[in-house]
């Protein structure tokens, strides 16, 4: 996993009232946003998702080489040409935390499911279900479990 920087073009569309964002180096990578800030956030998301997908599917050879921002031409004088950064390692970790915070904390702590069940004094099957995503505890319990894992390491 790596860090990348790609040029992007933010073009305001009066009819749709959004900034359309395109990456000139990647034909099918695009997004939009109703404000520059929202468009930038969405552009960062799209860039990370697309690059992470290529990395995880072992298609690094399909990762386009970024153009020099100075070589890009604006279609409209109001277009914004800027750079968008991606850190696929950090993004993958963010996705893992969002997907299953308890499993992520357990893995980071180097605990297996049985060790976590013992640490919590919880039934193995319950912890196994949390880990697999079959069921999740209430958010307040999730926070207590993660705090207990962090305290154990």
Secondary structure by P-SEA (a helix, b strand, c coil): cccbbbbbbbbbbccccbbbbbcccccccccccccaaaaaaaaaaaaaaaaaaaaaacccccccccccccccccccccbbbbbbbbbaaaaaaaaaaaacaaaaaaaaacccaaaaaaaacccaaaaaaaaaccccccaaaaaaaaaaaaaac
